[in-house]
Amino acid sequence: MTPEYLDDWLDKINTQVKPPYIVTDLIANTSEVNAIAGRSGIGKTNLCLQLAFSLSTGKPFLDFDVPKPAVSII
């Protein structure tokens, strides 16, 4: 049996509206800034290039779903 305040908290968490995601359950489409940091030579550039490829093609990024891009080529 959970305490009453915990039940209230869980109700609030479960009823919150989830933001739309750029990468499902990984990167939310909000006005926040995301940073990729790490030591030199660890692969940050390759990670960002793979993310850009996934976002532009709609292919999965690290097994996370990416929505189809809303870009049309004229």
C-alpha positions in Angstrom: 0.0 0.0 0.0 1.4 3.4 -1.0 1.1 6.5 1.0 -1.5 9.0 -0.1 0.9 11.7 -1.1 2.7 9.2 -3.3 -0.6 8.3 -5.0 -1.3 12.0 -5.7 2.2 12.4 -7.1 1.8 9.4 -9.4 -1.5 10.7 -10.6 0.1 14.0 -11.5 2.9 12.3 -13.3 0.6 10.0 -15.3 -1.7 12.7 -16.4 0.9 15.1 -17.6 0.9 15.8 -21.3 4.0 14.4 -22.9 5.8 16.7 -25.4 6.2 15.7 -29.0 9.5 14.0 -29.6 12.1 14.6 -32.3 13.5 11.2 -31.5 11.0 9.0 -29.6 11.7 8.8 -25.9 15.1 10.4 -26.3 15.0 14.0 -27.6 11.8 16.0 -26.9 10.7 18.8 -29.2 10.8 21.6 -26.6 12.5 25.0 -26.5 15.3 23.6 -24.3 18.9 23.3 -25.5 20.5 19.8 -25.7 24.3 19.5 -25.4 26.5 16.7 -26.5 29.8 16.8 -24.6 32.7 14.5 -23.9 36.4 14.2 -24.2 38.2 14.7 -27.5 38.0 11.8 -30.0 35.2 10.0 -28.3 32.8 10.2 -31.4 30.6 13.3 -30.8 30.8 14.4 -34.4 29.9 10.9 -35.7 27.0 10.8 -33.3 25.7 14.1 -34.5 26.2 13.2 -38.1 24.2 10.0 -37.5 21.5 12.0 -35.7 21.3 14.4 -38.6 21.0 11.6 -41.1 18.2 9.9 -39.1 16.3 13.2 -38.7 16.6 13.9 -42.5 15.6 10.4 -43.6 13.3 9.2 -40.9 15.5 6.1 -40.3 15.8 4.9 -36.6 18.5 6.6 -34.5 20.2 4.1 -32.1 17.0 1.9 -32.3 14.8 4.9 -31.3 12.0 5.7 -33.7 12.3 9.0 -35.7 9.2 10.5 -37.3 9.2 10.9 -41.0 10.5 14.3 -42.0 8.0 16.9 -43.2 10.3 18.1 -45.9 9.5 18.1 -49.6 12.0 18.4 -52.3 11.1 20.7 -55.1 
